[in-house]
Amino acid sequence: MSIHHQPPAPAGAAAPAYPEVRFRELFEQAPVSLQLLDPEGYTVQVNRAWEALWHIHEGSDLMRHVMSREYNLLRDPQLIATGVAAGLARALAGESVELPAIHYDTAALGDSGRARWVTAHAHPIKDGAGRVVEVMLMHEDITARVEAENALREREERFRTLAMATSQIVWTSTADGRILEDSPSWRAFTGQRYDEWCGHGWLDAIHPDDRERARQVWTTSIATYATYETEYRLRRVDGSYRWTAVKGIPILGPNGAVREWVGANRDIHDSVTQREGLARKLDREQRQSALLARVAGATRALHTALSSEDIAAALAQEVRALLGAVEVEVVLDGEAGDAPAMRKPAREAPPGTPQDTLDVPLLDRKGRRIGRVRVAGKPGATFDEQDEAVLAQLAAIAATGFANAQLYRSLREQDRRKDEFLAMLAHELRNPLAPIASAAELLKLAASPERIRASSEVIARQVRHMTTLVNDLLDVSRVTRGLIKLDKGLVGIEPVLASAVEQSRPLFAARGHALEVEVEADLAEARVHGDGTRLVQVIANLLNNAAKYTPQGGAIALRATRDGERVRLCVVDDGIGIDAGLLPEVFDLFTQAERTPDRSQGGLGIGLALVRTMVALHGGEVHAHSDGPGTGCTFTVWLPLA
């Protein structure tokens, strides 16, 4: 029960009327903290909500102190200092007053309750004559609100301190993208005044070439609540522009809508200029690489020519293609006859000066002149220093070719006996190719189109077959002489298998074979360190071998699985199988299974020998297995994974 402190009723006075009793009951049970003061500022009554708010309970020493004549709110030092006492005095004078909030610590009065932030409204209660007989204080505990506001201010102060301390430009904007809050770091970088950069004025500090893109990305981010992320050049206070990376994050409110944006600009000028420099360098190197590739192609063309006439013709053709020259003249000393002496440009030009004509000597290995190359007439342009360098390079290569042409016959006779046999066999097999191809073309012109077409197809097929044999023989020749060199790099397993299957597909189609390819999922990105071309050759040879010895309509499978630190590649067929006595020799040169009378399998028995050599050069191993004739074969290759 709350304590009431009221003066006694005058003698002979009537008992309180019913409305007053009702008022006192409502006062006691009200959920709001209420406190009644007499006209002198003393507390005369409080309700239960007041006791709960101030943590001062009936019967306590502190309650007796508050309700005594020793405690007057008008004389409380804290209330005087905070202006509350002055507000109470105005209320006692008859004015309704909203009192300022106070941080009131009841522990100072000896209570154990925690300090609270409280605000109050003072309302005077007047009698019929208009005199103030009491003042009612209605308190509100705003501790949580004040603490939240203080925490927010602390966070904002930390944010401002961080923004000032960081080297980045930190900014905030409204939900619709307008700049309202000041950013000292932005002003310090750009030199813009607040009135110049607020709203959308910040766009004026962006480089004109980047401004529209920055605005579009910002507009899209605002519309979609997506992170604002872009790069643009920002004008510095000295007028120069520097690249910055910009990132803005939407801050969502309790309702899920964007409350504001917080972002930062990070100076990336040095990295961007370095990146652009690298891009320009890469572009130059790519153009140079393309030119070098074309020069390399020209080099190969020159190297394939064996006679001086062929070399001169190839040189003229490549110079025209690379330099765009209309006129190309190649003259060899001793072969020129009445050729005019070397001509020079009409005027001597400093090194690097574009010219209409280039004249480059041909020099042998000892630096002696053996001829010259002259070019003229580049449509719409002149020859520059790079053109001259390319011409000099081609001239040097051609000069070596001219010298090599004289030595070709003797060099051709210096191979070992076995290599000589293989090379001669290759040439013997190569010789019929041209007549066969010519005959095929002539047959197409004859009178019986269908028969001639069929004959032409047979001849063409034999030409392709013989070409394959020749290429295999040449590979064997290189193997036996130790001339195989691998162009190693990181090679993906799946591309190798795909290329091999593509090469062998015509043979499968011709024989009606069903091919199944299975690659384990974890090998999708697996790679080996090797020569991609040679690895394709290995798998293609195994697939071709399976196709040759698998009857019409048979099944062939290519499987790739992981085996520890190696990849296992298996070619499985349901063909004629291999006799147990032949298995140990299956990878030897010129070894073949028994042929059918029509020699339908074809080949010289060197494909598997090449497989074994190529696999060994890659640090792997190969194995053949068959349960005997009619049971099919399995060829397995193991290669170390990179």
GIGI-V663505 format. One record per backbone hydrogen bond with DSSP energy under -0.5 kcal/mol. NH is the residue of the N-H (numbers start at 1). CO is the residue of the C=O. Records with the same first field share a line. If there is no record, write none. Layout:
NH = CO + CO
This chain:
5 = 44
13 = 10
21 = 17
22 = 18
23 = 19
24 = 20
25 = 21
26 = 22
27 = 23
28 = 24
29 = 25
30 = 26
33 = 139
35 = 137
36 = 45
37 = 135
38 = 42
39 = 133
41 = 38
43 = 66
44 = 36
45 = 36
46 = 3
47 = 34
48 = 28
51 = 47
52 = 48
53 = 49
54 = 50
55 = 51
56 = 51
57 = 55
60 = 57
64 = 60
65 = 61
66 = 62
67 = 63
68 = 65
71 = 68
72 = 70
73 = 41
75 = 72
76 = 73
80 = 76
81 = 77
82 = 78
83 = 79 + 80
84 = 79
85 = 79
87 = 83
88 = 84
89 = 85
90 = 86
91 = 87
92 = 88
93 = 89
94 = 91
95 = 90
97 = 95 + 122
99 = 97 + 120
102 = 118
104 = 102 + 116
105 = 103
106 = 104
108 = 105
109 = 106
110 = 107
111 = 106
116 = 104
118 = 102 + 116
119 = 140
120 = 99
121 = 138
122 = 97
123 = 121 + 136
125 = 134
126 = 124
127 = 131
130 = 127
133 = 125 + 131
134 = 125
135 = 37
136 = 123
137 = 35 + 135
138 = 121 + 136
139 = 33 + 137
140 = 119
142 = 117 + 140
143 = 117
146 = 142
147 = 143
148 = 144
149 = 145
150 = 146
151 = 147
152 = 148
153 = 149
154 = 150
155 = 151
156 = 152
157 = 153
158 = 154
159 = 155
160 = 156
161 = 157
162 = 158
163 = 159
164 = 160
165 = 161
166 = 162
169 = 265
170 = 168
171 = 263
173 = 261
174 = 178
175 = 259
177 = 174
179 = 199
180 = 178
187 = 183
188 = 184
189 = 185
190 = 186
191 = 187
196 = 193
197 = 193
198 = 194
199 = 179
200 = 198
201 = 198
202 = 197
203 = 200
204 = 201
205 = 202
206 = 203
207 = 233
210 = 207
211 = 207
212 = 208
214 = 210
215 = 211
216 = 212
217 = 213
218 = 214
219 = 215
220 = 216
221 = 217
222 = 218
223 = 219
224 = 220
225 = 221
226 = 221
228 = 248
229 = 227
230 = 246
232 = 244
234 = 242
235 = 205
236 = 240
237 = 189
239 = 236
242 = 234
244 = 232
245 = 266
246 = 230 + 244
247 = 264
248 = 228
249 = 262
251 = 260
252 = 250
253 = 257
256 = 253
259 = 251
260 = 251
261 = 173
262 = 249
263 = 171
264 = 247
265 = 169
266 = 245
268 = 243 + 266
269 = 243
272 = 268
273 = 269
274 = 270
275 = 271
276 = 272
277 = 273
278 = 274
279 = 275
280 = 276
281 = 277
282 = 278
283 = 279
284 = 280
285 = 281
286 = 282
287 = 283
288 = 284
289 = 285
290 = 286
291 = 287
292 = 288
293 = 289
294 = 290
295 = 291
296 = 292
297 = 293
298 = 294
299 = 295
300 = 296
301 = 297
302 = 298
303 = 299
304 = 300
305 = 301 + 302
311 = 307
312 = 308
313 = 309
314 = 310
315 = 311
316 = 312
317 = 313
318 = 314
319 = 315
320 = 316
321 = 317
322 = 318
323 = 319
324 = 320
325 = 319
326 = 376 + 377
327 = 376
329 = 374
331 = 329 + 372
333 = 370
335 = 332
336 = 332
339 = 336
353 = 350
355 = 383
358 = 375
360 = 373
362 = 371
363 = 361
364 = 368
367 = 364
370 = 362
371 = 362
372 = 331
373 = 360
374 = 329
375 = 358
376 = 327
377 = 356
379 = 324 + 377
381 = 378
383 = 355
388 = 384
389 = 385
390 = 386
391 = 387
392 = 388
393 = 389
394 = 390
395 = 391
396 = 392
397 = 393
398 = 394
399 = 395
400 = 396
401 = 397
402 = 398
403 = 399
404 = 400
405 = 401
406 = 402 + 403
407 = 403 + 404
408 = 404
411 = 407
412 = 408
413 = 409 + 410
414 = 411
420 = 416
421 = 417
422 = 418
423 = 419
424 = 420
425 = 421
426 = 422
427 = 423
428 = 424
429 = 425
430 = 426
431 = 427
432 = 428
433 = 430
434 = 430 + 431
435 = 431
436 = 432
437 = 433
438 = 434
439 = 435
440 = 436
441 = 437
442 = 438
443 = 439
444 = 440
445 = 442
446 = 443
449 = 447
452 = 448
453 = 449
454 = 450
455 = 451
456 = 452
457 = 453
458 = 454
459 = 455
460 = 456
461 = 457
462 = 458
463 = 459
464 = 460
465 = 461
466 = 462
467 = 463
468 = 464
469 = 465
470 = 466
471 = 467
472 = 468
473 = 469
474 = 470
475 = 471
476 = 472
477 = 473
478 = 474
479 = 475
480 = 476
481 = 477
482 = 479
483 = 478
484 = 478
488 = 486
489 = 530
491 = 489 + 528
493 = 526
496 = 492
497 = 493
498 = 494
499 = 495
500 = 496
501 = 497
502 = 498
503 = 499
504 = 500
505 = 501
507 = 504
508 = 504
509 = 505
510 = 506
511 = 507
512 = 508 + 509
513 = 508
514 = 554
515 = 513
516 = 556
518 = 558
520 = 560
523 = 520
524 = 521
526 = 523
528 = 491
529 = 640
530 = 489 + 528
532 = 530
535 = 531
536 = 532
537 = 533
538 = 534
539 = 535
540 = 536
541 = 537
542 = 538
543 = 539
544 = 540
545 = 541
546 = 542
547 = 543
548 = 544
549 = 545
550 = 547
553 = 511
554 = 551
556 = 514
557 = 572
558 = 516
559 = 570
560 = 518
561 = 568
563 = 566
566 = 563
567 = 639
568 = 561
569 = 567 + 637
570 = 559 + 568
571 = 635
572 = 557 + 570
573 = 633
574 = 555
576 = 549
582 = 579
583 = 579
584 = 580
585 = 582
586 = 582 + 583
588 = 585
590 = 605
591 = 588 + 605
599 = 596
602 = 599
610 = 606
611 = 607
612 = 608
613 = 609
614 = 610
615 = 611
616 = 612
617 = 613
618 = 614 + 615
619 = 616
620 = 615
621 = 638
623 = 636
625 = 634
630 = 576
631 = 628
632 = 575
633 = 573
634 = 625
635 = 571
636 = 623 + 634
637 = 569
638 = 621
639 = 567
641 = 565
642 = 527
